[in-house]
Amino acid sequence: MLRMIALLLAGIALYFIVVAGILRFYPDDPQQMNWQIREAFNAKYIQSLEKEPKVRQQQVIDRLGGPDITRAYRKDGVVHQLLYYRTHRAIADGITTEDECTALLFIDRQLVAIGNEAIDLYEQQRPSVH
């Protein structure tokens, strides 16, 4: 009986060691995910950004990869970039559109807004085209 409990505990410990090793040495790679998992991964990561005080653009790109859609302009020498990452599917047509993404606004490579707030701020500050 004692031997059985010891084997059970050793098995549980081994399981946790293997899981910890996998999580440590094989991090998530959005480029290798199927679209459903990638959408959930993007949404979860973007949600976590709302709690971060300072997020740099390169930090997001390093974690999520290149954006699905990008908009940008330069105003007074400062770059305003709106990066769209797909977080949900609207129509199963194989085309990613802005309404299937969450927007991240970076001003001078610093995250300043997420979601509809990012889009509104981007549009408000964009220079008018004559």
DSSP file with accessible surface (Angstrom, degrees, kcal/mol):
  #  RESIDUE AA STRUCTURE BP1 BP2  ACC     N-H-->O    O-->H-N    N-H-->O    O-->H-N    TCO  KAPPA ALPHA  PHI   PSI    X-CA   Y-CA   Z-CA
    1    1 A M     >        0   0  177      0, 0.0     4,-1.9     0, 0.0     5,-0.1   0.000 360.0 360.0 360.0 -46.1    0.0    0.0    0.0
    2    2 A L  H  >  +     0   0  143      1,-0.2     4,-2.3     2,-0.2     5,-0.1   0.887 360.0  52.0 -63.9 -38.4    2.8    2.4    0.9
    3    3 A R  H  > S+     0   0  191      1,-0.2     4,-2.4     2,-0.2    -1,-0.2   0.887 107.5  52.6 -65.0 -39.1    4.7    1.5   -2.2
    4    4 A M  H  > S+     0   0  139      2,-0.2     4,-2.3     1,-0.2    -1,-0.2   0.913 109.4  48.3 -65.1 -41.9    1.6    2.2   -4.3
    5    5 A I  H  X S+     0   0   78     -4,-1.9     4,-2.7     2,-0.2     5,-0.2   0.915 110.8  51.7 -65.1 -40.6    1.2    5.7   -2.8
    6    6 A A  H  X S+     0   0   59     -4,-2.3     4,-2.4     1,-0.2    -2,-0.2   0.915 110.8  47.7 -64.1 -41.5    4.9    6.4   -3.4
    7    7 A L  H  X S+     0   0  106     -4,-2.4     4,-2.4     2,-0.2    -1,-0.2   0.902 111.7  50.7 -65.4 -40.2    4.5    5.4   -7.1
    8    8 A L  H  X S+     0   0  111     -4,-2.3     4,-2.4     2,-0.2    -2,-0.2   0.940 112.0  46.4 -62.6 -46.5    1.4    7.5   -7.5
    9    9 A L  H  X S+     0   0  108     -4,-2.7     4,-2.5     1,-0.2    -2,-0.2   0.897 112.1  51.1 -64.1 -39.4    3.1   10.5   -6.0
   10   10 A A  H  X S+     0   0   58     -4,-2.4     4,-2.6    -5,-0.2    -1,-0.2   0.906 110.1  50.5 -64.3 -39.7    6.2    9.9   -8.1
   11   11 A G  H  X S+     0   0   39     -4,-2.4     4,-2.3     2,-0.2    -2,-0.2   0.914 111.0  47.7 -63.6 -43.2    4.0    9.7  -11.2
   12   12 A I  H  X S+     0   0   76     -4,-2.4     4,-2.2     2,-0.2    -2,-0.2   0.928 112.5  49.2 -64.6 -43.6    2.2   13.0  -10.3
   13   13 A A  H  X S+     0   0   51     -4,-2.5     4,-2.1     1,-0.2    -2,-0.2   0.926 111.0  49.9 -62.0 -43.7    5.5   14.7   -9.7
   14   14 A L  H  X S+     0   0  109     -4,-2.6     4,-2.5     1,-0.2    -1,-0.2   0.913 108.1  54.3 -61.7 -42.3    6.9   13.4  -13.1
   15   15 A Y  H  X S+     0   0  142     -4,-2.3     4,-2.5     1,-0.2    -1,-0.2   0.940 109.8  46.0 -56.7 -48.8    3.8   14.7  -14.8
   16   16 A F  H  X S+     0   0  126     -4,-2.2     4,-2.5     1,-0.2    -1,-0.2   0.875 111.1  52.8 -66.7 -34.2    4.2   18.2  -13.5
   17   17 A I  H  X S+     0   0  115     -4,-2.1     4,-2.3    -5,-0.2    -1,-0.2   0.936 111.2  46.4 -65.7 -43.9    7.9   18.2  -14.3
   18   18 A V  H  X S+     0   0   75     -4,-2.5     4,-2.5     2,-0.2    -2,-0.2   0.938 113.4  48.4 -64.7 -45.5    7.2   17.2  -17.9
   19   19 A V  H  X S+     0   0   47     -4,-2.5     4,-2.6     1,-0.2     5,-0.2   0.935 111.8  49.5 -61.5 -45.1    4.4   19.8  -18.3
   20   20 A A  H  X S+     0   0   56     -4,-2.5     4,-2.1     1,-0.2    -1,-0.2   0.909 111.0  50.6 -61.2 -40.7    6.6   22.6  -16.8
   21   21 A G  H  X S+     0   0   26     -4,-2.3     4,-2.7     2,-0.2     5,-0.3   0.918 110.6  48.4 -63.7 -42.5    9.4   21.6  -19.2
   22   22 A I  H  X S+     0   0   91     -4,-2.5     4,-2.0     1,-0.2    -2,-0.2   0.942 113.3  46.9 -63.8 -46.5    7.1   21.7  -22.2
   23   23 A L  H  < S+     0   0  128     -4,-2.6    -1,-0.2    -5,-0.2    -2,-0.2   0.860 116.7  45.5 -64.2 -33.5    5.7   25.1  -21.2
   24   24 A R  H  < S+     0   0  181     -4,-2.1    -2,-0.2    -5,-0.2    -1,-0.2   0.913 123.1  30.3 -76.4 -43.3    9.2   26.5  -20.6
   25   25 A F  H  < S+     0   0  144     -4,-2.7    -2,-0.2     1,-0.2    -3,-0.2   0.573 120.3  48.7-100.6  -8.1   11.0   25.2  -23.7
   26   26 A Y  S  < S-     0   0  177     -4,-2.0    -1,-0.2    -5,-0.3     3,-0.1  -0.614  75.5-175.2-129.9  74.1    8.2   25.2  -26.3
   27   27 A P        -     0   0   90      0, 0.0    -3,-0.1     0, 0.0     2,-0.1  -0.217  39.8 -80.7 -68.2 161.5    6.4   28.6  -26.0
   28   28 A D        -     0   0   94     -5,-0.1     3,-0.1     1,-0.1    -5,-0.0  -0.348  41.4-162.8 -61.0 136.7    3.3   29.4  -28.1
   29   29 A D    >   -     0   0   74      1,-0.1     3,-2.0    -3,-0.1     4,-0.5  -0.924   8.4-160.5-124.9 103.8    4.1   30.4  -31.6
   30   30 A P  G >  S+     0   0    7      0, 0.0     3,-1.1     0, 0.0    -1,-0.1   0.811  89.8  63.6 -54.9 -30.3    1.1   32.1  -33.3
   31   31 A Q  G 3  S+     0   0  106      1,-0.2    33,-0.0    -3,-0.1     7,-0.0   0.763 104.8  46.4 -66.8 -23.2    2.5   31.4  -36.8
   32   32 A Q  G <  S+     0   0  152     -3,-2.0    -1,-0.2     2,-0.1     2,-0.2   0.442  94.3  99.2 -97.7  -1.2    2.1   27.6  -36.1
   33   33 A M  S <  S-     0   0   39     -3,-1.1     2,-0.1    -4,-0.5    -5,-0.0  -0.556  75.7-115.6 -87.4 152.1   -1.5   27.8  -34.7
   34   34 A N     >  -     0   0   81     -2,-0.2     4,-2.6     1,-0.1     5,-0.2  -0.360  41.4 -98.5 -75.4 167.5   -4.6   27.1  -36.6
   35   35 A W  H  > S+     0   0  102      1,-0.2     4,-2.3     2,-0.2     5,-0.2   0.853 119.8  51.9 -63.1 -36.1   -6.9   30.0  -37.1
   36   36 A Q  H  > S+     0   0   98      2,-0.2     4,-1.8     1,-0.2    -1,-0.2   0.941 114.2  42.5 -67.0 -44.5   -9.3   29.2  -34.2
   37   37 A I  H  > S+     0   0   94      1,-0.2     4,-2.8     2,-0.2    -2,-0.2   0.904 113.5  53.0 -68.2 -38.9   -6.5   28.8  -31.6
   38   38 A R  H  X S+     0   0   45     -4,-2.6     4,-3.1     1,-0.2     5,-0.2   0.910 107.2  51.6 -64.7 -40.9   -4.7   31.9  -33.0
   39   39 A E  H  X S+     0   0   20     -4,-2.3     4,-2.6    -5,-0.2    -1,-0.2   0.939 113.0  44.8 -59.3 -47.1   -7.8   34.1  -32.6
   40   40 A A  H  X S+     0   0   61     -4,-1.8     4,-2.6     2,-0.2    -2,-0.2   0.913 113.8  50.4 -64.1 -41.3   -8.3   33.0  -29.0
   41   41 A F  H  X S+     0   0   26     -4,-2.8     4,-2.6     2,-0.2     5,-0.2   0.939 112.1  47.2 -61.4 -47.8   -4.6   33.5  -28.3
   42   42 A N  H  X S+     0   0    1     -4,-3.1     4,-2.9    44,-0.2     5,-0.3   0.932 112.9  48.9 -59.1 -47.6   -4.6   37.0  -29.8
   43   43 A A  H  X S+     0   0   37     -4,-2.6     4,-2.4    -5,-0.2    -1,-0.2   0.921 112.7  47.3 -61.0 -44.1   -7.8   37.9  -27.9
   44   44 A K  H  X S+     0   0  156     -4,-2.6     4,-1.8     2,-0.2    -1,-0.2   0.925 114.5  46.2 -65.4 -44.0   -6.3   36.7  -24.6
   45   45 A Y  H  X S+     0   0   34     -4,-2.6     4,-1.2    -5,-0.2    -2,-0.2   0.937 112.8  49.4 -65.2 -44.6   -3.0   38.4  -25.1
   46   46 A I  H >X S+     0   0    5     -4,-2.9     4,-0.7     1,-0.2     3,-0.5   0.907 108.5  54.1 -62.6 -39.0   -4.6   41.7  -26.2
   47   47 A Q  H >< S+     0   0  113     -4,-2.4     3,-0.9    -5,-0.3     4,-0.3   0.898 105.2  53.9 -61.0 -37.9   -6.9   41.6  -23.1
   48   48 A S  H >< S+     0   0   45     -4,-1.8     3,-1.2     1,-0.2     4,-0.3   0.786  97.2  66.5 -68.5 -24.1   -3.8   41.2  -20.9
   49   49 A L  H X< S+     0   0    4     -4,-1.2     3,-1.3    -3,-0.5    -1,-0.2   0.783  85.4  71.2 -67.4 -25.7   -2.3   44.4  -22.5
   50   50 A E  T << S+     0   0  127     -3,-0.9    -1,-0.2    -4,-0.7    -2,-0.2   0.756  99.9  47.2 -62.8 -22.2   -5.1   46.5  -20.9
   51   51 A K  T <  S+     0   0  154     -3,-1.2    -1,-0.3    -4,-0.3    -2,-0.2   0.516  92.0  97.2 -95.4  -8.2   -3.5   45.9  -17.5
   52   52 A E    <   -     0   0   97     -3,-1.3     3,-0.2    -4,-0.3    -3,-0.0  -0.684  62.3-151.9 -86.3 134.9    0.1   46.8  -18.7
   53   53 A P  S    S+     0   0  120      0, 0.0     2,-0.4     0, 0.0    -1,-0.1   0.921  82.4  19.0 -73.4 -42.7    1.3   50.3  -18.0
   54   54 A K        +     0   0  160     56,-0.0     2,-0.5     2,-0.0    58,-0.1  -0.962  67.0 175.9-135.4 117.6    3.7   50.6  -20.9
   55   55 A V        -     0   0    2     -2,-0.4    56,-3.0    56,-0.3     2,-0.2  -0.984  16.7-149.2-124.6 126.2    3.7   48.4  -23.9
   56   56 A R  B  >  -A  110   0A 119     -2,-0.5     4,-1.4    54,-0.2     3,-0.3  -0.632  22.2-121.6 -91.5 151.2    6.0   48.9  -26.9
   57   57 A Q  H  > S+     0   0   10     52,-2.4     4,-2.4    -2,-0.2     3,-0.3   0.899 111.7  54.1 -58.6 -44.0    5.0   48.0  -30.4
   58   58 A Q  H  > S+     0   0  111     51,-0.3     4,-2.9     1,-0.2    -1,-0.2   0.863 102.4  58.7 -63.5 -32.6    7.9   45.5  -30.9
   59   59 A Q  H  > S+     0   0   75     -3,-0.3     4,-1.3     2,-0.2    -1,-0.2   0.914 108.9  44.6 -61.1 -42.8    6.8   43.7  -27.8
   60   60 A V  H  X S+     0   0    0     -4,-1.4     4,-3.4    -3,-0.3     5,-0.4   0.934 114.1  48.5 -68.8 -45.0    3.4   43.0  -29.3
   61   61 A I  H  X S+     0   0   44     -4,-2.4     4,-2.3     1,-0.2    -2,-0.2   0.904 108.6  54.4 -63.9 -38.9    4.8   42.0  -32.7
   62   62 A D  H  < S+     0   0  119     -4,-2.9    -1,-0.2    -5,-0.2    -2,-0.2   0.868 117.7  36.5 -61.3 -34.6    7.3   39.7  -31.0
   63   63 A R  H  < S+     0   0   90     -4,-1.3    -2,-0.2    -5,-0.2    -1,-0.2   0.889 131.5  25.0 -86.5 -42.3    4.5   37.9  -29.2
   64   64 A L  H  < S-     0   0    0     -4,-3.4    -3,-0.2     1,-0.3    -2,-0.2   0.564  98.9-131.7-101.6 -11.8    1.7   38.0  -31.8
   65   65 A G     <  -     0   0   14     -4,-2.3    -1,-0.3    -5,-0.4    -2,-0.1  -0.355  57.9 -18.0  85.1-172.9    3.6   38.2  -35.1
   66   66 A G  S    S-     0   0   39      1,-0.1    17,-0.0    -2,-0.1     2,-0.0  -0.312  80.0-102.4 -65.6 149.7    2.8   40.7  -37.8
   67   67 A P        -     0   0   36      0, 0.0    18,-0.2     0, 0.0     3,-0.1  -0.286  16.0-130.1 -70.7 159.3   -0.6   42.3  -37.8
   68   68 A D  S    S+     0   0   61     16,-2.2     2,-0.3     1,-0.3    17,-0.2   0.840  94.1  12.9 -76.2 -34.3   -3.4   41.1  -40.1
   69   69 A I  E    S-B   84   0A  29     15,-1.4    15,-3.1    28,-0.1     2,-0.4  -0.995  71.0-166.6-142.2 143.8   -4.1   44.7  -41.2
   70   70 A T  E     -B   83   0A  61     -2,-0.3     2,-0.3    13,-0.2    13,-0.2  -0.993   7.9-179.1-135.3 140.5   -2.1   47.9  -40.7
   71   71 A R  E     +B   82   0A 106     11,-2.2    11,-3.3    -2,-0.4     2,-0.3  -0.984  17.2 166.1-130.5 145.7   -2.9   51.6  -41.1
   72   72 A A  E     +B   81   0A  55     -2,-0.3     2,-0.3     9,-0.2     9,-0.2  -0.997  15.0 172.6-157.7 155.3   -0.4   54.4  -40.5
   73   73 A Y  E     -B   80   0A  31      7,-1.9     7,-3.0    -2,-0.3     2,-0.5  -0.965  27.8-125.1-154.2 163.8    0.3   58.1  -41.0
   74   74 A R  E     -B   79   0A 164     -2,-0.3     2,-0.4     5,-0.2     5,-0.2  -0.960  25.5-178.8-114.1 130.2    2.9   60.5  -39.8
   75   75 A K  E >  S-B   78   0A  72      3,-2.6     3,-2.0    -2,-0.5    -2,-0.0  -0.988  72.5 -15.0-132.6 121.8    1.8   63.7  -38.0
   76   76 A D  T 3  S-     0   0  153     -2,-0.4    -1,-0.1     1,-0.3     3,-0.1   0.867 128.6 -54.9  53.3  38.6    4.3   66.3  -36.9
   77   77 A G  T 3  S+     0   0   56      1,-0.2     2,-0.5     0, 0.0    -1,-0.3   0.484 115.0 116.1  78.6   2.8    7.1   63.8  -37.3
   78   78 A V  E <   -B   75   0A  47     -3,-2.0    -3,-2.6    30,-0.0     2,-0.4  -0.900  62.9-130.4-109.9 131.6    5.4   61.2  -35.0
   79   79 A V  E     -B   74   0A  28     -2,-0.5    29,-2.9    -5,-0.2     2,-0.5  -0.652  16.8-165.6 -83.6 129.2    4.2   57.9  -36.4
   80   80 A H  E     -BC  73 107A  11     -7,-3.0    -7,-1.9    -2,-0.4     2,-0.4  -0.975  13.5-177.2-112.1 118.4    0.6   56.8  -35.6
   81   81 A Q  E     -BC  72 106A  33     25,-3.1    25,-3.2    -2,-0.5     2,-0.6  -0.975  18.1-161.8-125.3 132.2    0.1   53.1  -36.4
   82   82 A L  E     -BC  71 105A   1    -11,-3.3   -11,-2.2    -2,-0.4     2,-0.5  -0.951  14.2-168.1-110.4 111.5   -3.1   51.2  -36.1
   83   83 A L  E     -BC  70 104A   2     21,-2.8    21,-2.6    -2,-0.6     2,-0.5  -0.902   5.1-155.9-103.7 130.4   -2.4   47.4  -36.0
   84   84 A Y  E     -BC  69 103A   6    -15,-3.1   -16,-2.2    -2,-0.5   -15,-1.4  -0.928   8.4-172.4-108.4 126.3   -5.3   45.0  -36.4
   85   85 A Y  E     - C   0 102A   0     17,-2.3    17,-2.8    -2,-0.5     2,-0.2  -0.969  30.5-114.2-117.3 131.9   -5.1   41.5  -35.0
   86   86 A R  E     + C   0 101A  23     -2,-0.4    15,-0.3    15,-0.3   -44,-0.2  -0.431  44.4 158.4 -67.9 127.7   -7.8   38.9  -35.8
   87   87 A T        +     0   0   18     13,-2.0     2,-0.3     1,-0.4    14,-0.2   0.423  62.2  14.4-128.5  -7.9   -9.7   37.9  -32.6
   88   88 A H  S    S-     0   0   85     12,-1.8     2,-0.4   -45,-0.0    -1,-0.4  -0.977  70.1-115.9-162.7 160.3  -13.0   36.6  -33.9
   89   89 A R        +     0   0   82     -2,-0.3     3,-0.1     1,-0.2     7,-0.1  -0.879  24.2 172.6-107.9 132.6  -14.6   35.4  -37.1
   90   90 A A  S    S+     0   0   54     -2,-0.4     2,-0.4     1,-0.4    -1,-0.2   0.830  75.2  12.2 -99.1 -51.1  -17.6   37.2  -38.7
   91   91 A I        -     0   0  110      4,-0.2     2,-2.3     0, 0.0    -1,-0.4  -0.996  70.0-129.4-132.0 133.6  -17.9   35.4  -42.0
   92   92 A A  S    S+     0   0   81     -2,-0.4    -3,-0.0     1,-0.2     0, 0.0  -0.464  70.2 118.2 -81.1  71.4  -16.2   32.1  -43.1
   93   93 A D  S    S-     0   0   79     -2,-2.3    -1,-0.2     2,-0.3     3,-0.1   0.379  82.5-113.5-117.8   0.5  -14.9   33.5  -46.4
   94   94 A G  S    S+     0   0   65     -3,-0.4     2,-0.5     1,-0.2    -2,-0.1   0.526  83.6 110.6  80.8   2.2  -11.2   33.2  -45.9
   95   95 A I        -     0   0  104     -4,-0.3     2,-0.5     2,-0.0    -2,-0.3  -0.948  62.2-140.5-114.3 129.3  -10.7   37.0  -45.8
   96   96 A T        -     0   0   42     -2,-0.5     2,-0.3   -28,-0.1    -7,-0.1  -0.779  25.6-176.2 -89.4 125.2   -9.7   38.8  -42.7
   97   97 A T    >   -     0   0   51     -2,-0.5     3,-2.0     1,-0.1     4,-0.1  -0.769  40.2-104.6-117.1 165.1  -11.6   42.2  -42.3
   98   98 A E  G >  S+     0   0   69      1,-0.3     3,-1.7    -2,-0.3   -13,-0.1   0.829 117.6  61.7 -58.6 -34.0  -11.3   44.9  -39.7
   99   99 A D  G 3  S+     0   0  103      1,-0.3    -1,-0.3     3,-0.0    -3,-0.0   0.611 101.5  53.8 -72.6  -6.8  -14.6   43.9  -38.1
  100  100 A E  G <  S+     0   0    2     -3,-2.0   -13,-2.0   -13,-0.0   -12,-1.8   0.309 106.1  68.9-101.3   6.8  -13.0   40.5  -37.3
  101  101 A C  E <  S-C   86   0A  13     -3,-1.7     2,-0.5   -15,-0.3   -15,-0.3  -0.775  74.5-127.0-123.2 165.0  -10.0   42.1  -35.6
  102  102 A T  E     -C   85   0A  33    -17,-2.8   -17,-2.3    -2,-0.3     2,-0.3  -0.958  32.1-134.4-110.5 130.8   -9.1   44.1  -32.5
  103  103 A A  E     -C   84   0A   1     -2,-0.5    12,-3.1   -19,-0.2     2,-0.4  -0.641  15.3-165.3 -89.7 142.8   -7.3   47.3  -33.2
  104  104 A L  E     -CD  83 114A   0    -21,-2.6   -21,-2.8    -2,-0.3     2,-0.6  -0.996  10.5-150.8-125.3 123.4   -4.2   48.5  -31.3
  105  105 A L  E     -CD  82 113A   0      8,-2.7     7,-3.0    -2,-0.4     8,-1.2  -0.853  12.3-172.9 -99.6 124.1   -3.1   52.1  -31.6
  106  106 A F  E     -CD  81 111A   0    -25,-3.2   -25,-3.1    -2,-0.6     2,-0.5  -0.966   5.4-169.6-114.6 127.1    0.6   52.9  -31.3
  107  107 A I  E >  S-CD  80 110A  34      3,-2.4     3,-1.3    -2,-0.5   -27,-0.2  -0.988  83.8  -8.9-116.2 122.2    1.8   56.5  -31.2
  108  108 A D  T 3  S-     0   0  103    -29,-2.9    -1,-0.2    -2,-0.5   -28,-0.1   0.900 131.1 -58.9  54.8  41.6    5.6   56.8  -31.5
  109  109 A R  T 3  S+     0   0  114    -30,-0.4   -52,-2.4     1,-0.2     2,-0.4   0.586 114.3 116.4  67.5  15.4    5.7   52.9  -31.1
  110  110 A Q  E <  S-AD  56 107A  47     -3,-1.3    -3,-2.4   -54,-0.2     2,-0.2  -0.948  71.4-116.5-115.2 131.2    3.9   53.1  -27.6
  111  111 A L  E     + D   0 106A  26    -56,-3.0   -56,-0.3    -2,-0.4    -5,-0.2  -0.486  42.3 161.2 -67.0 127.1    0.5   51.5  -27.1
  112  112 A V  E     +     0   0A  65     -7,-3.0     2,-0.3     1,-0.4    -1,-0.2   0.594  58.7  11.4-121.0 -20.8   -2.1   54.2  -26.3
  113  113 A A  E     - D   0 105A   5     -8,-1.2    -8,-2.7     2,-0.0    -1,-0.4  -0.992  55.0-151.9-159.3 155.8   -5.5   52.6  -27.0
  114  114 A I  E >   - D   0 104A  26     -2,-0.3     3,-0.8   -10,-0.2     4,-0.3  -0.967  58.4 -12.0-131.2 144.7   -7.2   49.3  -27.8
  115  115 A G  T 3> S-     0   0   18    -12,-3.1     4,-1.7    -2,-0.3     3,-0.5  -0.375 123.6  -9.8  74.5-144.4  -10.3   48.4  -29.7
  116  116 A N  H 3> S+     0   0  128      1,-0.2     4,-2.8     2,-0.2    -1,-0.2   0.845 133.9  59.9 -62.0 -33.2  -12.9   50.9  -30.8
  117  117 A E  H <> S+     0   0  127     -3,-0.8     4,-2.5     1,-0.2    -1,-0.2   0.903 104.2  51.0 -60.2 -39.7  -11.1   53.6  -28.7
  118  118 A A  H  > S+     0   0    0     -3,-0.5     4,-2.4    -4,-0.3    -2,-0.2   0.927 111.4  46.8 -63.9 -44.7   -8.0   53.0  -30.8
  119  119 A I  H  X S+     0   0   45     -4,-1.7     4,-2.5     2,-0.2     5,-0.2   0.937 113.3  48.3 -64.0 -47.1   -9.9   53.4  -34.0
  120  120 A D  H  X S+     0   0   91     -4,-2.8     4,-2.5     1,-0.2    -2,-0.2   0.933 113.4  46.7 -60.3 -46.1  -11.7   56.6  -32.8
  121  121 A L  H  X S+     0   0   41     -4,-2.5     4,-2.0    -5,-0.2    -1,-0.2   0.910 111.6  51.9 -63.8 -41.8   -8.5   58.2  -31.6
  122  122 A Y  H  X S+     0   0    6     -4,-2.4     4,-1.1    -5,-0.2    -1,-0.2   0.935 112.9  44.7 -59.3 -48.0   -6.6   57.3  -34.8
  123  123 A E  H  < S+     0   0   83     -4,-2.5    -2,-0.2     1,-0.2    -1,-0.2   0.881 111.4  53.0 -67.1 -38.3   -9.4   58.8  -36.9
  124  124 A Q  H  < S+     0   0  149     -4,-2.5    -1,-0.2     1,-0.2    -2,-0.2   0.872 115.5  39.7 -64.2 -38.1   -9.6   62.0  -34.8
  125  125 A Q  H  < S+     0   0   57     -4,-2.0    -1,-0.2    -5,-0.2    -2,-0.2   0.592  88.4 112.1 -90.4 -11.5   -5.9   62.7  -35.0
  126  126 A R  S  < S-     0   0  113     -4,-1.1     3,-0.1    -3,-0.2   -51,-0.0  -0.400  74.8-112.9 -66.9 132.9   -5.4   61.8  -38.6
  127  127 A P        -     0   0   58      0, 0.0     2,-0.2     0, 0.0    -1,-0.1  -0.377  35.4-108.1 -62.8 143.3   -4.6   64.7  -40.9
  128  128 A S        -     0   0   89     -3,-0.1     2,-0.5     1,-0.1    -3,-0.0  -0.483  27.9-129.8 -74.2 144.2   -7.3   65.6  -43.3
  129  129 A V              0   0  138     -2,-0.2    -1,-0.1    -3,-0.1    -3,-0.0  -0.828 360.0 360.0 -97.2 129.0   -6.5   64.8  -47.0
  130  130 A H              0   0  210     -2,-0.5    -1,-0.0     0, 0.0     0, 0.0  -0.692 360.0 360.0 -97.1 360.0   -7.1   67.6  -49.4
